[in-house]
Amino acid sequence: MKVLIVEDDARVAKFVARVLTEEGYVTDICGNGADATQQAQTGMYDLIVLDWMLPDLDGLSVCRTLRRAGFVTPILMLTARGELRERVLGLETGADDYLVKPFEIEELLARIRALVRRSSAFSRLHCGDLEMDRMNRRALLRGSALDLTGREYTLLLHLAHRVDRVVPKSELLAHVWEMKFDPGTNLVEVHVSRLRDKLGAHAWMIETVRGVGYRLRAERAP
């Protein structure tokens, strides 16, 4: 599960990131609202932890912009503002939950887990005969679970998020392996080959777009 932490206090951001990483989450940190707005729309996040007070666009503006753009990713807003009217404003702007600083880390983790459970957009992702069960980190093909490694599952999930769209190899390396593009590596090719083997008669679902990357198809091309 991938979390974007939007927090201009580097000490707080690193602390939250470390705790979430220990809990098994993958985290990115962003320190201002403008960059966060752009990154949230391109980074395929399952949750956004968003500070209200940022040096340029505040958290309310970021939240409002994302919701108007149609993004349904759960947003947990962090702030020192604890008054009722401010909590209501944050929720009405599009935040899914609200946590007042200073907070106990146990409560932060509990609220994150609750948001993940409640998010129907998070739990199931359908791509034709393929179903990604993100809560249990499983991929099912016509109802039967595929025997995937963790990396194979993450790769397939990333393709599923971009179903019927071409995903560049560089993007897969960045988000699945968290590494910069290396034209000499064959990591992606090897894992795609393994996925196709496990998809069996549905190997056609992963299409190679020469010179660019790969595309997961929900339906077989005529």
PyMOL commands that place a pseudoatom at each C-alpha (Angstrom):
pseudoatom trace, name=CA, resn=MET, resi=1, chain=A, elem=C, hetatm=0, pos=[0.000, 0.000, 0.000]
pseudoatom trace, name=CA, resn=LYS, resi=2, chain=A, elem=C, hetatm=0, pos=[1.400, 3.353, -1.040]
pseudoatom trace, name=CA, resn=VAL, resi=3, chain=A, elem=C, hetatm=0, pos=[0.997, 6.524, 1.065]
pseudoatom trace, name=CA, resn=LEU, resi=4, chain=A, elem=C, hetatm=0, pos=[1.811, 10.127, 0.142]
pseudoatom trace, name=CA, resn=ILE, resi=5, chain=A, elem=C, hetatm=0, pos=[2.824, 12.207, 3.177]
pseudoatom trace, name=CA, resn=VAL, resi=6, chain=A, elem=C, hetatm=0, pos=[2.347, 15.939, 2.575]
pseudoatom trace, name=CA, resn=GLU, resi=7, chain=A, elem=C, hetatm=0, pos=[4.088, 17.744, 5.425]
pseudoatom trace, name=CA, resn=ASP, resi=8, chain=A, elem=C, hetatm=0, pos=[6.448, 20.737, 5.405]
pseudoatom trace, name=CA, resn=ASP, resi=9, chain=A, elem=C, hetatm=0, pos=[7.997, 19.866, 8.774]
pseudoatom trace, name=CA, resn=ALA, resi=10, chain=A, elem=C, hetatm=0, pos=[10.768, 17.495, 7.683]
pseudoatom trace, name=CA, resn=ARG, resi=11, chain=A, elem=C, hetatm=0, pos=[11.129, 16.022, 11.169]
pseudoatom trace, name=CA, resn=VAL, resi=12, chain=A, elem=C, hetatm=0, pos=[7.446, 15.103, 11.396]
pseudoatom trace, name=CA, resn=ALA, resi=13, chain=A, elem=C, hetatm=0, pos=[7.344, 13.828, 7.811]
pseudoatom trace, name=CA, resn=LYS, resi=14, chain=A, elem=C, hetatm=0, pos=[10.338, 11.521, 8.311]
pseudoatom trace, name=CA, resn=PHE, resi=15, chain=A, elem=C, hetatm=0, pos=[8.952, 10.222, 11.590]
pseudoatom trace, name=CA, resn=VAL, resi=16, chain=A, elem=C, hetatm=0, pos=[5.560, 9.372, 10.071]
pseudoatom trace, name=CA, resn=ALA, resi=17, chain=A, elem=C, hetatm=0, pos=[7.257, 7.807, 7.035]
pseudoatom trace, name=CA, resn=ARG, resi=18, chain=A, elem=C, hetatm=0, pos=[9.460, 5.636, 9.234]
pseudoatom trace, name=CA, resn=VAL, resi=19, chain=A, elem=C, hetatm=0, pos=[6.524, 4.406, 11.296]
pseudoatom trace, name=CA, resn=LEU, resi=20, chain=A, elem=C, hetatm=0, pos=[4.445, 3.612, 8.212]
pseudoatom trace, name=CA, resn=THR, resi=21, chain=A, elem=C, hetatm=0, pos=[7.370, 1.861, 6.540]
pseudoatom trace, name=CA, resn=GLU, resi=22, chain=A, elem=C, hetatm=0, pos=[7.752, -0.345, 9.612]
pseudoatom trace, name=CA, resn=GLU, resi=23, chain=A, elem=C, hetatm=0, pos=[4.058, -1.209, 9.250]
pseudoatom trace, name=CA, resn=GLY, resi=24, chain=A, elem=C, hetatm=0, pos=[4.605, -2.346, 5.661]
pseudoatom trace, name=CA, resn=TYR, resi=25, chain=A, elem=C, hetatm=0, pos=[3.523, 0.759, 3.746]
pseudoatom trace, name=CA, resn=VAL, resi=26, chain=A, elem=C, hetatm=0, pos=[5.483, 2.339, 0.898]
pseudoatom trace, name=CA, resn=THR, resi=27, chain=A, elem=C, hetatm=0, pos=[5.799, 6.092, 1.456]
pseudoatom trace, name=CA, resn=ASP, resi=28, chain=A, elem=C, hetatm=0, pos=[6.650, 9.240, -0.476]
pseudoatom trace, name=CA, resn=ILE, resi=29, chain=A, elem=C, hetatm=0, pos=[7.136, 12.656, 1.139]
pseudoatom trace, name=CA, resn=CYS, resi=30, chain=A, elem=C, hetatm=0, pos=[6.159, 16.012, -0.335]
pseudoatom trace, name=CA, resn=GLY, resi=31, chain=A, elem=C, hetatm=0, pos=[6.820, 19.331, 1.397]
pseudoatom trace, name=CA, resn=ASN, resi=32, chain=A, elem=C, hetatm=0, pos=[4.484, 21.792, -0.322]
pseudoatom trace, name=CA, resn=GLY, resi=33, chain=A, elem=C, hetatm=0, pos=[0.974, 21.972, -1.706]
pseudoatom trace, name=CA, resn=ALA, resi=34, chain=A, elem=C, hetatm=0, pos=[1.732, 22.671, -5.362]
pseudoatom trace, name=CA, resn=ASP, resi=35, chain=A, elem=C, hetatm=0, pos=[4.037, 19.669, -5.738]
pseudoatom trace, name=CA, resn=ALA, resi=36, chain=A, elem=C, hetatm=0, pos=[1.666, 17.513, -3.704]
pseudoatom trace, name=CA, resn=THR, resi=37, chain=A, elem=C, hetatm=0, pos=[-1.249, 18.299, -6.020]
pseudoatom trace, name=CA, resn=GLN, resi=38, chain=A, elem=C, hetatm=0, pos=[0.757, 17.194, -9.042]
pseudoatom trace, name=CA, resn=GLN, resi=39, chain=A, elem=C, hetatm=0, pos=[2.365, 14.187, -7.369]
pseudoatom trace, name=CA, resn=ALA, resi=40, chain=A, elem=C, hetatm=0, pos=[-0.920, 12.887, -5.975]
pseudoatom trace, name=CA, resn=GLN, resi=41, chain=A, elem=C, hetatm=0, pos=[-2.386, 12.767, -9.486]
pseudoatom trace, name=CA, resn=THR, resi=42, chain=A, elem=C, hetatm=0, pos=[0.522, 10.828, -10.975]
pseudoatom trace, name=CA, resn=GLY, resi=43, chain=A, elem=C, hetatm=0, pos=[1.775, 8.573, -8.203]
pseudoatom trace, name=CA, resn=MET, resi=44, chain=A, elem=C, hetatm=0, pos=[-1.010, 5.978, -7.765]
pseudoatom trace, name=CA, resn=TYR, resi=45, chain=A, elem=C, hetatm=0, pos=[-1.447, 6.395, -3.997]
pseudoatom trace, name=CA, resn=ASP, resi=46, chain=A, elem=C, hetatm=0, pos=[-3.794, 4.410, -1.768]
pseudoatom trace, name=CA, resn=LEU, resi=47, chain=A, elem=C, hetatm=0, pos=[-3.882, 7.089, 0.930]
pseudoatom trace, name=CA, resn=ILE, resi=48, chain=A, elem=C, hetatm=0, pos=[-2.796, 10.706, 1.403]
pseudoatom trace, name=CA, resn=VAL, resi=49, chain=A, elem=C, hetatm=0, pos=[-1.743, 12.055, 4.810]
pseudoatom trace, name=CA, resn=LEU, resi=50, chain=A, elem=C, hetatm=0, pos=[-2.151, 15.801, 4.328]
pseudoatom trace, name=CA, resn=ASP, resi=51, chain=A, elem=C, hetatm=0, pos=[-1.053, 18.623, 6.626]
pseudoatom trace, name=CA, resn=TRP, resi=52, chain=A, elem=C, hetatm=0, pos=[-3.392, 21.625, 6.739]
pseudoatom trace, name=CA, resn=MET, resi=53, chain=A, elem=C, hetatm=0, pos=[-0.653, 24.266, 7.083]
pseudoatom trace, name=CA, resn=LEU, resi=54, chain=A, elem=C, hetatm=0, pos=[1.699, 24.258, 4.080]
pseudoatom trace, name=CA, resn=PRO, resi=55, chain=A, elem=C, hetatm=0, pos=[4.023, 27.009, 2.813]
pseudoatom trace, name=CA, resn=ASP, resi=56, chain=A, elem=C, hetatm=0, pos=[2.150, 27.709, -0.436]
pseudoatom trace, name=CA, resn=LEU, resi=57, chain=A, elem=C, hetatm=0, pos=[-1.185, 26.018, -1.130]
pseudoatom trace, name=CA, resn=ASP, resi=58, chain=A, elem=C, hetatm=0, pos=[-2.692, 24.909, 2.159]
pseudoatom trace, name=CA, resn=GLY, resi=59, chain=A, elem=C, hetatm=0, pos=[-4.074, 21.442, 2.748]
pseudoatom trace, name=CA, resn=LEU, resi=60, chain=A, elem=C, hetatm=0, pos=[-7.649, 22.580, 2.152]
pseudoatom trace, name=CA, resn=SER, resi=61, chain=A, elem=C, hetatm=0, pos=[-6.723, 23.861, -1.312]
pseudoatom trace, name=CA, resn=VAL, resi=62, chain=A, elem=C, hetatm=0, pos=[-4.899, 20.635, -2.168]
pseudoatom trace, name=CA, resn=CYS, resi=63, chain=A, elem=C, hetatm=0, pos=[-7.842, 18.563, -0.990]
pseudoatom trace, name=CA, resn=ARG, resi=64, chain=A, elem=C, hetatm=0, pos=[-10.357, 20.693, -2.875]
pseudoatom trace, name=CA, resn=THR, resi=65, chain=A, elem=C, hetatm=0, pos=[-8.313, 20.536, -6.098]
pseudoatom trace, name=CA, resn=LEU, resi=66, chain=A, elem=C, hetatm=0, pos=[-7.989, 16.732, -5.968]
pseudoatom trace, name=CA, resn=ARG, resi=67, chain=A, elem=C, hetatm=0, pos=[-11.681, 16.195, -5.286]
pseudoatom trace, name=CA, resn=ARG, resi=68, chain=A, elem=C, hetatm=0, pos=[-12.724, 18.525, -8.097]
pseudoatom trace, name=CA, resn=ALA, resi=69, chain=A, elem=C, hetatm=0, pos=[-10.422, 16.549, -10.413]
pseudoatom trace, name=CA, resn=GLY, resi=70, chain=A, elem=C, hetatm=0, pos=[-12.336, 13.387, -9.503]
pseudoatom trace, name=CA, resn=PHE, resi=71, chain=A, elem=C, hetatm=0, pos=[-9.761, 11.704, -7.272]
pseudoatom trace, name=CA, resn=VAL, resi=72, chain=A, elem=C, hetatm=0, pos=[-11.303, 9.465, -4.611]
pseudoatom trace, name=CA, resn=THR, resi=73, chain=A, elem=C, hetatm=0, pos=[-8.105, 8.494, -2.780]
pseudoatom trace, name=CA, resn=PRO, resi=74, chain=A, elem=C, hetatm=0, pos=[-8.744, 8.635, 0.997]
pseudoatom trace, name=CA, resn=ILE, resi=75, chain=A, elem=C, hetatm=0, pos=[-7.303, 11.756, 2.644]
pseudoatom trace, name=CA, resn=LEU, resi=76, chain=A, elem=C, hetatm=0, pos=[-6.372, 11.998, 6.317]
pseudoatom trace, name=CA, resn=MET, resi=77, chain=A, elem=C, hetatm=0, pos=[-5.818, 15.633, 7.286]
pseudoatom trace, name=CA, resn=LEU, resi=78, chain=A, elem=C, hetatm=0, pos=[-3.335, 16.524, 10.023]
pseudoatom trace, name=CA, resn=THR, resi=79, chain=A, elem=C, hetatm=0, pos=[-3.493, 19.896, 11.734]
pseudoatom trace, name=CA, resn=ALA, resi=80, chain=A, elem=C, hetatm=0, pos=[-2.974, 21.818, 14.941]
pseudoatom trace, name=CA, resn=ARG, resi=81, chain=A, elem=C, hetatm=0, pos=[-6.418, 23.350, 14.383]
pseudoatom trace, name=CA, resn=GLY, resi=82, chain=A, elem=C, hetatm=0, pos=[-8.738, 21.511, 16.738]
pseudoatom trace, name=CA, resn=GLU, resi=83, chain=A, elem=C, hetatm=0, pos=[-11.861, 23.667, 16.858]
pseudoatom trace, name=CA, resn=LEU, resi=84, chain=A, elem=C, hetatm=0, pos=[-15.134, 22.115, 15.721]
pseudoatom trace, name=CA, resn=ARG, resi=85, chain=A, elem=C, hetatm=0, pos=[-15.752, 24.568, 12.872]
pseudoatom trace, name=CA, resn=GLU, resi=86, chain=A, elem=C, hetatm=0, pos=[-12.289, 23.887, 11.451]
pseudoatom trace, name=CA, resn=ARG, resi=87, chain=A, elem=C, hetatm=0, pos=[-12.755, 20.110, 11.648]
pseudoatom trace, name=CA, resn=VAL, resi=88, chain=A, elem=C, hetatm=0, pos=[-16.095, 20.488, 9.856]
pseudoatom trace, name=CA, resn=LEU, resi=89, chain=A, elem=C, hetatm=0, pos=[-14.488, 22.689, 7.190]
pseudoatom trace, name=CA, resn=GLY, resi=90, chain=A, elem=C, hetatm=0, pos=[-11.791, 20.117, 6.544]
pseudoatom trace, name=CA, resn=LEU, resi=91, chain=A, elem=C, hetatm=0, pos=[-14.332, 17.308, 6.159]
pseudoatom trace, name=CA, resn=GLU, resi=92, chain=A, elem=C, hetatm=0, pos=[-16.623, 19.373, 3.947]
pseudoatom trace, name=CA, resn=THR, resi=93, chain=A, elem=C, hetatm=0, pos=[-13.684, 20.219, 1.688]
pseudoatom trace, name=CA, resn=GLY, resi=94, chain=A, elem=C, hetatm=0, pos=[-13.207, 16.522, 0.960]
pseudoatom trace, name=CA, resn=ALA, resi=95, chain=A, elem=C, hetatm=0, pos=[-11.026, 15.052, 3.699]
pseudoatom trace, name=CA, resn=ASP, resi=96, chain=A, elem=C, hetatm=0, pos=[-12.130, 11.617, 4.887]
pseudoatom trace, name=CA, resn=ASP, resi=97, chain=A, elem=C, hetatm=0, pos=[-10.804, 11.967, 8.412]
pseudoatom trace, name=CA, resn=TYR, resi=98, chain=A, elem=C, hetatm=0, pos=[-9.120, 14.501, 10.645]
pseudoatom trace, name=CA, resn=LEU, resi=99, chain=A, elem=C, hetatm=0, pos=[-6.370, 14.132, 13.268]
pseudoatom trace, name=CA, resn=VAL, resi=100, chain=A, elem=C, hetatm=0, pos=[-5.248, 16.955, 15.544]
pseudoatom trace, name=CA, resn=LYS, resi=101, chain=A, elem=C, hetatm=0, pos=[-1.570, 17.488, 16.362]
pseudoatom trace, name=CA, resn=PRO, resi=102, chain=A, elem=C, hetatm=0, pos=[0.073, 16.389, 18.550]
pseudoatom trace, name=CA, resn=PHE, resi=103, chain=A, elem=C, hetatm=0, pos=[-1.242, 12.862, 18.078]
pseudoatom trace, name=CA, resn=GLU, resi=104, chain=A, elem=C, hetatm=0, pos=[-0.402, 9.398, 19.331]
pseudoatom trace, name=CA, resn=ILE, resi=105, chain=A, elem=C, hetatm=0, pos=[1.096, 7.181, 16.644]
pseudoatom trace, name=CA, resn=GLU, resi=106, chain=A, elem=C, hetatm=0, pos=[-1.286, 4.350, 17.599]
pseudoatom trace, name=CA, resn=GLU, resi=107, chain=A, elem=C, hetatm=0, pos=[-4.253, 6.575, 16.743]
pseudoatom trace, name=CA, resn=LEU, resi=108, chain=A, elem=C, hetatm=0, pos=[-2.689, 7.617, 13.436]
pseudoatom trace, name=CA, resn=LEU, resi=109, chain=A, elem=C, hetatm=0, pos=[-2.214, 3.971, 12.441]
pseudoatom trace, name=CA, resn=ALA, resi=110, chain=A, elem=C, hetatm=0, pos=[-5.723, 3.052, 13.557]
pseudoatom trace, name=CA, resn=ARG, resi=111, chain=A, elem=C, hetatm=0, pos=[-7.269, 5.859, 11.502]
pseudoatom trace, name=CA, resn=ILE, resi=112, chain=A, elem=C, hetatm=0, pos=[-5.207, 4.895, 8.449]
pseudoatom trace, name=CA, resn=ARG, resi=113, chain=A, elem=C, hetatm=0, pos=[-6.312, 1.270, 8.724]
pseudoatom trace, name=CA, resn=ALA, resi=114, chain=A, elem=C, hetatm=0, pos=[-9.948, 2.351, 9.115]
pseudoatom trace, name=CA, resn=LEU, resi=115, chain=A, elem=C, hetatm=0, pos=[-9.769, 4.546, 6.002]
pseudoatom trace, name=CA, resn=VAL, resi=116, chain=A, elem=C, hetatm=0, pos=[-8.247, 1.706, 4.011]
pseudoatom trace, name=CA, resn=ARG, resi=117, chain=A, elem=C, hetatm=0, pos=[-11.001, -0.682, 5.126]
pseudoatom trace, name=CA, resn=ARG, resi=118, chain=A, elem=C, hetatm=0, pos=[-13.784, 1.774, 4.297]
pseudoatom trace, name=CA, resn=SER, resi=119, chain=A, elem=C, hetatm=0, pos=[-12.493, 2.641, 0.862]
pseudoatom trace, name=CA, resn=SER, resi=120, chain=A, elem=C, hetatm=0, pos=[-14.342, 0.539, -1.714]
pseudoatom trace, name=CA, resn=ALA, resi=121, chain=A, elem=C, hetatm=0, pos=[-12.023, 2.030, -4.340]
pseudoatom trace, name=CA, resn=PHE, resi=122, chain=A, elem=C, hetatm=0, pos=[-9.119, 0.464, -2.456]
pseudoatom trace, name=CA, resn=SER, resi=123, chain=A, elem=C, hetatm=0, pos=[-10.399, -3.029, -1.732]
pseudoatom trace, name=CA, resn=ARG, resi=124, chain=A, elem=C, hetatm=0, pos=[-11.283, -4.395, -5.186]
pseudoatom trace, name=CA, resn=LEU, resi=125, chain=A, elem=C, hetatm=0, pos=[-10.117, -3.555, -8.677]
pseudoatom trace, name=CA, resn=HIS, resi=126, chain=A, elem=C, hetatm=0, pos=[-11.664, -5.354, -11.666]
pseudoatom trace, name=CA, resn=CYS, resi=127, chain=A, elem=C, hetatm=0, pos=[-10.023, -5.700, -15.075]
pseudoatom trace, name=CA, resn=GLY, resi=128, chain=A, elem=C, hetatm=0, pos=[-12.056, -8.080, -17.212]
pseudoatom trace, name=CA, resn=ASP, resi=129, chain=A, elem=C, hetatm=0, pos=[-11.555, -11.620, -15.858]
pseudoatom trace, name=CA, resn=LEU, resi=130, chain=A, elem=C, hetatm=0, pos=[-8.865, -10.353, -13.482]
pseudoatom trace, name=CA, resn=GLU, resi=131, chain=A, elem=C, hetatm=0, pos=[-9.666, -9.082, -9.995]
pseudoatom trace, name=CA, resn=MET, resi=132, chain=A, elem=C, hetatm=0, pos=[-7.135, -7.402, -7.718]
pseudoatom trace, name=CA, resn=ASP, resi=133, chain=A, elem=C, hetatm=0, pos=[-7.978, -7.871, -4.044]
pseudoatom trace, name=CA, resn=ARG, resi=134, chain=A, elem=C, hetatm=0, pos=[-5.844, -5.132, -2.554]
pseudoatom trace, name=CA, resn=MET, resi=135, chain=A, elem=C, hetatm=0, pos=[-6.922, -5.670, 1.036]
pseudoatom trace, name=CA, resn=ASN, resi=136, chain=A, elem=C, hetatm=0, pos=[-5.536, -9.214, 0.996]
pseudoatom trace, name=CA, resn=ARG, resi=137, chain=A, elem=C, hetatm=0, pos=[-2.892, -8.598, -1.684]
pseudoatom trace, name=CA, resn=ARG, resi=138, chain=A, elem=C, hetatm=0, pos=[-4.247, -11.268, -3.998]
pseudoatom trace, name=CA, resn=ALA, resi=139, chain=A, elem=C, hetatm=0, pos=[-4.919, -11.463, -7.722]
pseudoatom trace, name=CA, resn=LEU, resi=140, chain=A, elem=C, hetatm=0, pos=[-7.787, -13.666, -8.860]
pseudoatom trace, name=CA, resn=LEU, resi=141, chain=A, elem=C, hetatm=0, pos=[-8.380, -14.871, -12.396]
pseudoatom trace, name=CA, resn=ARG, resi=142, chain=A, elem=C, hetatm=0, pos=[-11.994, -15.938, -12.916]
pseudoatom trace, name=CA, resn=GLY, resi=143, chain=A, elem=C, hetatm=0, pos=[-12.266, -16.391, -9.172]
pseudoatom trace, name=CA, resn=SER, resi=144, chain=A, elem=C, hetatm=0, pos=[-9.114, -18.483, -8.704]
pseudoatom trace, name=CA, resn=ALA, resi=145, chain=A, elem=C, hetatm=0, pos=[-6.138, -16.995, -6.876]
pseudoatom trace, name=CA, resn=LEU, resi=146, chain=A, elem=C, hetatm=0, pos=[-2.895, -16.674, -8.814]
pseudoatom trace, name=CA, resn=ASP, resi=147, chain=A, elem=C, hetatm=0, pos=[0.299, -17.806, -7.115]
pseudoatom trace, name=CA, resn=LEU, resi=148, chain=A, elem=C, hetatm=0, pos=[2.263, -14.555, -7.308]
pseudoatom trace, name=CA, resn=THR, resi=149, chain=A, elem=C, hetatm=0, pos=[5.345, -13.271, -5.545]
pseudoatom trace, name=CA, resn=GLY, resi=150, chain=A, elem=C, hetatm=0, pos=[5.083, -9.906, -3.841]
pseudoatom trace, name=CA, resn=ARG, resi=151, chain=A, elem=C, hetatm=0, pos=[6.882, -8.166, -6.701]
pseudoatom trace, name=CA, resn=GLU, resi=152, chain=A, elem=C, hetatm=0, pos=[4.736, -9.862, -9.342]
pseudoatom trace, name=CA, resn=TYR, resi=153, chain=A, elem=C, hetatm=0, pos=[1.607, -8.777, -7.489]
pseudoatom trace, name=CA, resn=THR, resi=154, chain=A, elem=C, hetatm=0, pos=[2.827, -5.174, -7.241]
pseudoatom trace, name=CA, resn=LEU, resi=155, chain=A, elem=C, hetatm=0, pos=[3.696, -5.105, -10.944]
pseudoatom trace, name=CA, resn=LEU, resi=156, chain=A, elem=C, hetatm=0, pos=[0.306, -6.508, -11.940]
pseudoatom trace, name=CA, resn=LEU, resi=157, chain=A, elem=C, hetatm=0, pos=[-1.479, -4.072, -9.628]
pseudoatom trace, name=CA, resn=HIS, resi=158, chain=A, elem=C, hetatm=0, pos=[0.330, -1.114, -11.168]
pseudoatom trace, name=CA, resn=LEU, resi=159, chain=A, elem=C, hetatm=0, pos=[-0.661, -2.245, -14.659]
pseudoatom trace, name=CA, resn=ALA, resi=160, chain=A, elem=C, hetatm=0, pos=[-4.233, -2.785, -13.443]
pseudoatom trace, name=CA, resn=HIS, resi=161, chain=A, elem=C, hetatm=0, pos=[-4.410, 0.803, -12.224]
pseudoatom trace, name=CA, resn=ARG, resi=162, chain=A, elem=C, hetatm=0, pos=[-3.594, 1.892, -15.770]
pseudoatom trace, name=CA, resn=VAL, resi=163, chain=A, elem=C, hetatm=0, pos=[-5.763, -0.722, -17.510]
pseudoatom trace, name=CA, resn=ASP, resi=164, chain=A, elem=C, hetatm=0, pos=[-5.901, -0.295, -21.306]
pseudoatom trace, name=CA, resn=ARG, resi=165, chain=A, elem=C, hetatm=0, pos=[-3.207, 2.401, -21.124]
pseudoatom trace, name=CA, resn=VAL, resi=166, chain=A, elem=C, hetatm=0, pos=[0.454, 2.056, -22.048]
pseudoatom trace, name=CA, resn=VAL, resi=167, chain=A, elem=C, hetatm=0, pos=[2.716, 2.140, -18.981]
pseudoatom trace, name=CA, resn=PRO, resi=168, chain=A, elem=C, hetatm=0, pos=[6.353, 3.095, -19.732]
pseudoatom trace, name=CA, resn=LYS, resi=169, chain=A, elem=C, hetatm=0, pos=[9.092, 0.781, -18.509]
pseudoatom trace, name=CA, resn=SER, resi=170, chain=A, elem=C, hetatm=0, pos=[10.646, 3.720, -16.640]
pseudoatom trace, name=CA, resn=GLU, resi=171, chain=A, elem=C, hetatm=0, pos=[7.420, 4.191, -14.658]
pseudoatom trace, name=CA, resn=LEU, resi=172, chain=A, elem=C, hetatm=0, pos=[7.320, 0.523, -13.702]
pseudoatom trace, name=CA, resn=LEU, resi=173, chain=A, elem=C, hetatm=0, pos=[10.917, 0.627, -12.506]
pseudoatom trace, name=CA, resn=ALA, resi=174, chain=A, elem=C, hetatm=0, pos=[10.227, 3.766, -10.470]
pseudoatom trace, name=CA, resn=HIS, resi=175, chain=A, elem=C, hetatm=0, pos=[7.037, 2.590, -8.777]
pseudoatom trace, name=CA, resn=VAL, resi=176, chain=A, elem=C, hetatm=0, pos=[7.467, -1.180, -8.546]
pseudoatom trace, name=CA, resn=TRP, resi=177, chain=A, elem=C, hetatm=0, pos=[11.216, -1.351, -7.872]
pseudoatom trace, name=CA, resn=GLU, resi=178, chain=A, elem=C, hetatm=0, pos=[11.715, 2.255, -6.682]
pseudoatom trace, name=CA, resn=MET, resi=179, chain=A, elem=C, hetatm=0, pos=[14.758, 2.674, -8.882]
pseudoatom trace, name=CA, resn=LYS, resi=180, chain=A, elem=C, hetatm=0, pos=[15.770, 5.141, -11.562]
pseudoatom trace, name=CA, resn=PHE, resi=181, chain=A, elem=C, hetatm=0, pos=[15.540, 4.027, -15.155]
pseudoatom trace, name=CA, resn=ASP, resi=182, chain=A, elem=C, hetatm=0, pos=[18.379, 1.747, -16.186]
pseudoatom trace, name=CA, resn=PRO, resi=183, chain=A, elem=C, hetatm=0, pos=[18.254, 0.915, -19.910]
pseudoatom trace, name=CA, resn=GLY, resi=184, chain=A, elem=C, hetatm=0, pos=[20.421, -2.146, -19.280]
pseudoatom trace, name=CA, resn=THR, resi=185, chain=A, elem=C, hetatm=0, pos=[18.159, -3.882, -16.771]
pseudoatom trace, name=CA, resn=ASN, resi=186, chain=A, elem=C, hetatm=0, pos=[15.763, -6.637, -17.785]
pseudoatom trace, name=CA, resn=LEU, resi=187, chain=A, elem=C, hetatm=0, pos=[13.878, -6.754, -14.476]
pseudoatom trace, name=CA, resn=VAL, resi=188, chain=A, elem=C, hetatm=0, pos=[10.590, -5.712, -16.046]
pseudoatom trace, name=CA, resn=GLU, resi=189, chain=A, elem=C, hetatm=0, pos=[10.882, -8.144, -18.955]
pseudoatom trace, name=CA, resn=VAL, resi=190, chain=A, elem=C, hetatm=0, pos=[11.649, -11.070, -16.650]
pseudoatom trace, name=CA, resn=HIS, resi=191, chain=A, elem=C, hetatm=0, pos=[8.716, -10.363, -14.322]
pseudoatom trace, name=CA, resn=VAL, resi=192, chain=A, elem=C, hetatm=0, pos=[6.303, -9.748, -17.192]
pseudoatom trace, name=CA, resn=SER, resi=193, chain=A, elem=C, hetatm=0, pos=[7.317, -13.105, -18.667]
pseudoatom trace, name=CA, resn=ARG, resi=194, chain=A, elem=C, hetatm=0, pos=[6.617, -14.812, -15.329]
pseudoatom trace, name=CA, resn=LEU, resi=195, chain=A, elem=C, hetatm=0, pos=[3.254, -13.091, -15.032]
pseudoatom trace, name=CA, resn=ARG, resi=196, chain=A, elem=C, hetatm=0, pos=[2.265, -14.242, -18.498]
pseudoatom trace, name=CA, resn=ASP, resi=197, chain=A, elem=C, hetatm=0, pos=[3.205, -17.819, -17.592]
pseudoatom trace, name=CA, resn=LYS, resi=198, chain=A, elem=C, hetatm=0, pos=[0.958, -17.629, -14.526]
pseudoatom trace, name=CA, resn=LEU, resi=199, chain=A, elem=C, hetatm=0, pos=[-1.895, -16.063, -16.487]
pseudoatom trace, name=CA, resn=GLY, resi=200, chain=A, elem=C, hetatm=0, pos=[-1.782, -19.055, -18.800]
pseudoatom trace, name=CA, resn=ALA, resi=201, chain=A, elem=C, hetatm=0, pos=[-4.465, -18.768, -21.494]
pseudoatom trace, name=CA, resn=HIS, resi=202, chain=A, elem=C, hetatm=0, pos=[-4.931, -15.140, -20.406]
pseudoatom trace, name=CA, resn=ALA, resi=203, chain=A, elem=C, hetatm=0, pos=[-1.299, -14.203, -21.140]
pseudoatom trace, name=CA, resn=TRP, resi=204, chain=A, elem=C, hetatm=0, pos=[-2.680, -11.950, -23.895]
pseudoatom trace, name=CA, resn=MET, resi=205, chain=A, elem=C, hetatm=0, pos=[-3.834, -9.542, -21.166]
pseudoatom trace, name=CA, resn=ILE, resi=206, chain=A, elem=C, hetatm=0, pos=[-0.293, -8.123, -20.869]
pseudoatom trace, name=CA, resn=GLU, resi=207, chain=A, elem=C, hetatm=0, pos=[0.613, -6.552, -24.184]
pseudoatom trace, name=CA, resn=THR, resi=208, chain=A, elem=C, hetatm=0, pos=[4.120, -5.389, -25.111]
pseudoatom trace, name=CA, resn=VAL, resi=209, chain=A, elem=C, hetatm=0, pos=[4.276, -1.961, -26.745]
pseudoatom trace, name=CA, resn=ARG, resi=210, chain=A, elem=C, hetatm=0, pos=[7.685, -2.003, -28.395]
pseudoatom trace, name=CA, resn=GLY, resi=211, chain=A, elem=C, hetatm=0, pos=[10.032, 0.775, -27.416]
pseudoatom trace, name=CA, resn=VAL, resi=212, chain=A, elem=C, hetatm=0, pos=[7.637, 2.097, -24.767]
pseudoatom trace, name=CA, resn=GLY, resi=213, chain=A, elem=C, hetatm=0, pos=[6.367, -0.365, -22.175]
pseudoatom trace, name=CA, resn=TYR, resi=214, chain=A, elem=C, hetatm=0, pos=[3.381, -2.559, -21.432]
pseudoatom trace, name=CA, resn=ARG, resi=215, chain=A, elem=C, hetatm=0, pos=[-0.404, -2.430, -21.400]
pseudoatom trace, name=CA, resn=LEU, resi=216, chain=A, elem=C, hetatm=0, pos=[-2.854, -4.560, -19.423]
pseudoatom trace, name=CA, resn=ARG, resi=217, chain=A, elem=C, hetatm=0, pos=[-5.950, -5.270, -21.514]
pseudoatom trace, name=CA, resn=ALA, resi=218, chain=A, elem=C, hetatm=0, pos=[-9.334, -5.963, -19.964]
pseudoatom trace, name=CA, resn=GLU, resi=219, chain=A, elem=C, hetatm=0, pos=[-10.585, -7.493, -23.224]
pseudoatom trace, name=CA, resn=ARG, resi=220, chain=A, elem=C, hetatm=0, pos=[-8.829, -9.380, -25.971]
pseudoatom trace, name=CA, resn=ALA, resi=221, chain=A, elem=C, hetatm=0, pos=[-8.025, -7.288, -29.022]
pseudoatom trace, name=CA, resn=PRO, resi=222, chain=A, elem=C, hetatm=0, pos=[-10.034, -8.383, -32.124]
for i in range(1, 222): cmd.bond("trace and resi %d" % i, "trace and resi %d" % (i + 1))
show_as sticks, trace
zoom trace
